[in-house]
């Protein structure tokens, strides 16, 4: 159990370190539907491909 926790913690640290190297991208939202405050620290954008066979 302890080994699993250590592996999880190390993987989270590695993921966080990799995420810090990614450039920030500003995406203009315009009048797109949204929830929450407009000055939120994080914006999540969902892309859906309705032509994807898995979605059907």
Backbone as JSON, one array per atom type, in Angstrom:
{
  "sequence": "XXXXXXXXXXXXXXXXXXXXXXXXXXXXXXXXXXXXXXXXXXXXXXXXXXXXXXXX",
  "N": [[0.83, -1.2, 0.0], [1.9, 1.24, 0.82], [3.87, 1.54, -1.09], [2.34, 1.92, -3.4], [1.19, 4.41, -2.82], [3.48, 6.0, -2.83], [4.28, 5.75, -5.49], [2.08, 6.95, -6.74], [2.3, 9.57, -5.73], [4.78, 10.35, -6.8], [4.17, 10.24, -9.53], [2.25, 12.24, -9.7], [3.8, 14.48, -9.05], [5.59, 14.45, -11.22], [3.82, 14.91, -13.3], [2.89, 17.46, -12.64], [5.25, 18.91, -12.89], [5.73, 18.64, -15.63], [3.5, 19.93, -16.65], [4.01, 22.55, -15.98], [5.8, 23.37, -17.85], [4.4, 23.75, -20.15], [3.15, 26.07, -22.56], [1.07, 28.93, -21.93], [-2.13, 29.42, -23.29], [-4.16, 31.76, -24.72], [-7.54, 31.76, -25.18], [-10.04, 33.17, -26.99], [-13.24, 33.65, -25.73], [-15.52, 34.97, -26.38], [-18.99, 35.21, -26.96], [-19.61, 32.73, -25.99], [-21.34, 30.05, -24.32], [-21.05, 29.82, -20.77], [-19.98, 28.96, -17.4], [-19.67, 30.12, -14.05], [-17.34, 32.53, -12.55], [-16.12, 35.27, -14.53], [-13.5, 36.0, -14.21], [-12.02, 33.79, -13.44], [-9.33, 31.65, -12.31], [-8.7, 29.44, -13.82], [-9.67, 28.16, -16.96], [-11.72, 25.83, -18.4], [-12.04, 24.11, -21.39], [-14.13, 22.33, -23.48], [-13.88, 20.14, -26.12], [-15.77, 18.7, -28.64], [-16.16, 16.19, -30.97], [-18.51, 15.5, -33.13], [-18.54, 13.84, -35.26], [-17.02, 11.72, -34.6], [-16.62, 8.24, -34.22], [-16.89, 6.99, -31.74], [-18.48, 8.7, -30.23], [-20.97, 8.51, -31.34]],
  "CA": [[0.0, 0.0, 0.0], [2.79, 2.4, 0.89], [4.54, 1.64, -2.39], [1.37, 2.5, -4.32], [1.08, 5.84, -2.51], [4.71, 6.66, -3.28], [4.22, 5.81, -6.96], [1.09, 7.97, -7.1], [2.84, 10.89, -5.42], [5.81, 10.66, -7.78], [3.55, 10.51, -10.82], [1.63, 13.57, -9.62], [4.87, 15.47, -9.13], [6.09, 14.47, -12.58], [2.79, 15.55, -14.12], [2.89, 18.89, -12.32], [6.46, 19.5, -13.47], [5.53, 18.69, -17.07], [2.48, 20.92, -16.94], [4.58, 23.88, -15.82], [6.57, 23.69, -19.05], [3.48, 24.02, -21.26], [2.84, 27.5, -22.69], [-0.32, 29.33, -21.73], [-2.8, 29.78, -24.54], [-5.36, 32.56, -24.52], [-8.61, 31.4, -26.11], [-11.14, 34.12, -26.87], [-14.51, 32.96, -25.52], [-16.61, 35.72, -27.03], [-20.29, 35.06, -26.3], [-19.82, 31.29, -25.78], [-21.96, 29.76, -23.02], [-20.07, 29.52, -19.73], [-20.42, 28.95, -16.0], [-18.68, 30.62, -13.1], [-16.89, 33.91, -12.7], [-15.35, 35.55, -15.75], [-12.09, 36.19, -13.88], [-11.52, 32.56, -12.8], [-7.91, 31.37, -12.56], [-8.59, 28.36, -14.79], [-10.79, 28.0, -17.88], [-11.74, 24.51, -19.02], [-12.74, 24.13, -22.66], [-14.41, 20.96, -23.93], [-14.03, 19.99, -27.56], [-16.51, 17.48, -28.99], [-16.22, 15.89, -32.4], [-19.71, 14.71, -33.31], [-18.31, 12.88, -36.32], [-16.23, 10.63, -34.05], [-17.42, 7.02, -34.13], [-17.14, 6.65, -30.35], [-19.54, 9.57, -29.74], [-22.27, 8.08, -31.88]],
  "C": [[0.87, 1.26, 0.0], [3.5, 2.62, -0.44], [3.61, 2.29, -3.42], [1.23, 4.0, -4.07], [2.32, 6.6, -2.99], [4.7, 6.8, -4.8], [3.23, 6.88, -7.4], [1.62, 9.38, -6.85], [3.91, 11.29, -6.43], [5.21, 10.97, -9.15], [2.85, 11.87, -10.83], [2.68, 14.67, -9.71], [5.42, 15.58, -10.54], [5.1, 15.16, -13.51], [2.78, 17.05, -13.89], [4.11, 19.57, -12.92], [6.33, 19.63, -14.98], [4.52, 19.76, -17.46], [3.03, 22.34, -16.85], [5.35, 24.31, -17.06], [5.67, 24.03, -20.24], [3.19, 25.51, -21.34], [1.36, 27.76, -22.42], [-0.89, 29.79, -23.05], [-4.05, 30.58, -24.19], [-6.37, 32.22, -25.61], [-9.73, 32.41, -25.95], [-12.47, 33.38, -26.78], [-15.67, 33.68, -26.18], [-17.9, 35.58, -26.26], [-20.62, 33.58, -26.1], [-20.48, 31.05, -24.42], [-20.89, 29.36, -22.0], [-20.72, 29.51, -18.37], [-19.31, 29.53, -15.14], [-18.25, 32.04, -13.39], [-16.03, 34.1, -13.94], [-13.87, 35.73, -15.46], [-11.5, 34.97, -13.16], [-10.07, 32.31, -13.2], [-7.73, 30.33, -13.65], [-9.85, 28.35, -15.66], [-10.68, 26.63, -18.52], [-12.58, 24.59, -20.28], [-12.9, 22.69, -23.12], [-14.63, 20.98, -25.44], [-14.73, 18.66, -27.84], [-16.53, 17.35, -30.5], [-17.41, 14.97, -32.63], [-19.58, 13.72, -34.45], [-17.47, 11.69, -35.85], [-17.13, 9.41, -33.85], [-17.75, 6.65, -32.68], [-18.31, 7.46, -29.79], [-20.91, 9.09, -30.18], [-22.91, 7.06, -31.08]]
}
